[in-house]
Amino acid sequence: METPKIWLKPEYCLNRIQNADLAYLQAVREQHQSIIFVTPHVGCFEILARYLAQQKPIVVMYRPPRRGFLGPSMKASRDLPNLLSVPAGFKGVREFIKALRNGGDIGLLPDQVASTADGVWAPFFGRLAFTITLPAKLAEQTGAKVVMMAGERLPKGEGWRLHFRDGPELDGLAVEYQAAAMNAAMEEMVRLMPEQYLWNYNRYKMPKCAPDPMYMTWPPREKDMVANRSKNWAEEHAQEYAERRAQELAEQQAQSQSQSQSQ
């Protein structure tokens, strides 16, 4: 009943918030015009956007419900004068870029399996997970600051304690390493309150759009090899994939340097 309560009684819920990192948040706002707020599915993420919307406009992304008729009512419940919710997809990304370039903030939860082929495999709690690359791309395109956050539920329904941390430095990293850095930052937030993470979500499933992690840039394995892999295939092959990928990136860099010197 937490989410409906936040939607329907926002003022009551906002009065029950403790900000554990208020000084940090104020300092970040003074130094950066636009912020990309990132939270994993830990604690109460619905309260975070409402808290931030008190300070300046923010755009947040959500996945539309499978039952389409629920979409309009859910959006109406989420939206506030300073809070705009947009569906995941091209339209939502366009609204994100528009907000950041106009000096606004955005919020998203990227610890979901990427639903398009532009995701990459990156470790998350010791296993490879097909990871969204959107936060890093937005930071590169707009120069916005990445800030990690989480809304810790306090015992006995006393409210929420909000946590804010610096996001990872992503400039100059290959996309795989950007995704790995974002996952590591989300792990840190989850460790603050591991009992409040949405562990029942299958973060490690392999979507149809995802390349096999062993051969993202090499010829794919035979279908029977893929079908018969063990349940622990991610752990077994994570190190081998990382070594192969690092070797390929080094070869690409060497080739690029060779070409630039010949010119």
MOFEN-V553129 format. One record per backbone hydrogen bond with DSSP energy under -1.0 kcal/mol. CO is the residue of the C=O (numbers start at 1). NH is the residue of the N-H. If there is no record, write none. Layout:
BEGIN
[[CO | NH] [CO | NH]]
END
This chain:
BEGIN
[[1 | 5] [2 | 6] [3 | 7] [4 | 8] [5 | 9] [9 | 13] [10 | 14] [11 | 15] [13 | 16] [14 | 17] [16 | 160] [18 | 162] [21 | 25] [22 | 26] [23 | 27] [24 | 28] [25 | 29] [26 | 30] [27 | 31] [28 | 32] [34 | 145] [35 | 106] [36 | 147] [37 | 108] [38 | 149] [40 | 42] [41 | 198] [47 | 51] [48 | 52] [49 | 53] [51 | 54] [52 | 55] [52 | 56] [57 | 105] [58 | 84] [59 | 107] [60 | 86] [62 | 88] [66 | 68] [67 | 70] [68 | 71] [70 | 74] [71 | 75] [72 | 76] [73 | 77] [74 | 78] [75 | 79] [80 | 83] [82 | 58] [83 | 80] [84 | 60] [86 | 62] [89 | 93] [90 | 94] [91 | 95] [92 | 96] [93 | 97] [94 | 98] [95 | 99] [96 | 100] [97 | 101] [98 | 102] [99 | 104] [100 | 103] [105 | 59] [106 | 37] [107 | 61] [108 | 39] [110 | 112] [116 | 119] [120 | 131] [122 | 129] [124 | 127] [127 | 124] [129 | 122] [130 | 114] [131 | 120] [133 | 137] [134 | 138] [135 | 139] [136 | 140] [137 | 141] [138 | 142] [139 | 143] [145 | 36] [146 | 167] [147 | 38] [148 | 165] [150 | 163] [151 | 44] [152 | 161] [155 | 158] [159 | 154] [160 | 18] [161 | 152] [162 | 20] [163 | 150] [165 | 148] [170 | 173] [174 | 178] [175 | 179] [176 | 180] [177 | 181] [178 | 182] [179 | 183] [180 | 184] [181 | 185] [182 | 186] [183 | 187] [184 | 188] [185 | 189] [186 | 190] [187 | 191] [190 | 193] [193 | 196] [194 | 197] [196 | 43] [197 | 199] [198 | 201] [201 | 203] [202 | 205] [207 | 210] [212 | 215] [222 | 226] [223 | 227] [224 | 228] [226 | 229] [230 | 233] [232 | 236] [233 | 237] [234 | 238] [237 | 241] [238 | 242] [239 | 243] [240 | 244] [241 | 245] [242 | 246] [243 | 247] [244 | 248] [245 | 249] [246 | 250] [247 | 251] [248 | 252] [249 | 253] [250 | 254] [251 | 255] [252 | 256] [253 | 257] [254 | 258] [255 | 259] [256 | 260] [257 | 261] [258 | 262] [259 | 263]]
END
